[in-house]
Amino acid sequence: MVTTGLIVRLQPRVGKEEELAAFLAGALPLVQSEPDTVAWLAVRADTSSFAIVDFFPDEAGRQAHLAGAVASALAEHAADLLAAPPHIEPVDVLAVKLPYGDEP
């Protein structure tokens, strides 16, 4: 069952928009090895508005993700790519529809 999630808002440095987009697209293999990351999306709303949205079965899964490879890689590249620190918003899942059910 999916119960928790994160919305991570990212603001790129001016001129780093495409590098941030490439970084996010390249992060997919890192998150694929996380068994408790049920869904992970890297999205772009406009030229300078990005976010990562992800979901987990429980708080332990969320914490494992926050301590995982994607978070580590983002922290390593944040000073170069981001105009401000990521805005990390924990969320509770009220309802879910996933293509293959709600089990990881």
Phi and psi in degrees as a GROMACS rama.xvg file:
@    title "Ramachandran Plot"
@    xaxis  label "Phi"
@    yaxis  label "Psi"
@TYPE xy
-96.6055  122.834  VAL-2
-126.48  -20.9711  THR-3
-133.4  163.259  THR-4
-159.553  -178.092  GLY-5
-139.824  142.61  LEU-6
-119.036  117.164  ILE-7
-114.862  110.049  VAL-8
-90.9483  135.58  ARG-9
-127.643  128.471  LEU-10
-113.486  113.011  GLN-11
-73.5455  155.035  PRO-12
-64.5273  151.13  ARG-13
-59.1552  129.871  VAL-14
87.5847  -5.38262  GLY-15
-108.22  10.8477  LYS-16
-59.2224  -47.1141  GLU-17
-70.6827  -33.2938  GLU-18
-65.9666  -39.6161  GLU-19
-66.1395  -41.9304  LEU-20
-59.4236  -43.4655  ALA-21
-67.0072  -39.63  ALA-22
-59.7679  -46.9382  PHE-23
-64.066  -43.8734  LEU-24
-62.0471  -37.7596  ALA-25
-75.0544  -12.3734  GLY-26
-79.3437  -13.4155  ALA-27
-53.5535  -46.9584  LEU-28
-59.945  -30.3482  PRO-29
-65.7612  -41.9152  LEU-30
-79.9469  -21.9137  VAL-31
-63.8791  -21.0018  GLN-32
-87.9091  2.86594  SER-33
-94.9001  104.588  GLU-34
-64.0771  -26.2151  PRO-35
-94.252  4.03771  ASP-36
-91.6481  98.6373  THR-37
-72.1762  -41.5046  VAL-38
-142.998  140.691  ALA-39
-142.545  124.226  TRP-40
-129.467  132.596  LEU-41
-106.812  122.322  ALA-42
-128.873  155.973  VAL-43
-126.923  122.149  ARG-44
-88.747  -36.1132  ALA-45
-157.883  -167.269  ASP-46
-62.3034  -25.3699  THR-47
-129.232  26.6261  SER-48
-134.027  112.701  SER-49
-125.883  158.834  PHE-50
-155.55  156.23  ALA-51
-115.343  131.833  ILE-52
-126.22  124.373  VAL-53
-144.267  159.09  ASP-54
-136.409  150.598  PHE-55
-140.773  158.903  PHE-56
-72.744  -23.4067  PRO-57
-165.26  178.396  ASP-58
-62.9751  -35.3162  GLU-59
-62.1999  -39.7268  ALA-60
-65.1022  -40.3282  GLY-61
-63.5046  -44.5801  ARG-62
-66.7532  -36.7427  GLN-63
-62.6861  -40.4299  ALA-64
-65.3337  -43.6159  HIS-65
-63.0811  -23.9935  LEU-66
-99.2203  6.52403  ALA-67
-91.1546  -167.939  GLY-68
-67.6024  -38.8762  ALA-69
-66.0057  -46.4091  VAL-70
-61.399  -40.9748  ALA-71
-63.9673  -45.3135  SER-72
-64.6396  -39.9882  ALA-73
-64.5813  -43.1742  LEU-74
-60.8932  -38.9092  ALA-75
-64.7409  -34.6257  GLU-76
-103.826  -0.890934  HIS-77
-59.269  -44.2463  ALA-78
-61.3364  -33.8348  ALA-79
-81.951  -37.5111  ASP-80
-96.6893  -28.9172  LEU-81
-108.881  141.751  LEU-82
-80.9578  -22.0565  ALA-83
-147.746  159.555  ALA-84
-59.4778  150.627  PRO-85
-57.8703  140.52  PRO-86
-95.247  106.504  HIS-87
-100.627  118.358  ILE-88
-118.529  108.118  GLU-89
-69.4445  141.535  PRO-90
-133.043  154.456  VAL-91
-101.322  138.724  ASP-92
-88.2938  124.048  VAL-93
-94.1955  -31.2374  LEU-94
-155.856  154.104  ALA-95
-146.711  143.804  VAL-96
-136.008  114.524  LYS-97
-117.734  153.752  LEU-98
-60.9216  -26.6535  PRO-99
-121.185  31.1708  TYR-100
95.2833  -176.867  GLY-101
-105.847  18.9657  ASP-102
-104.712  141.13  GLU-103
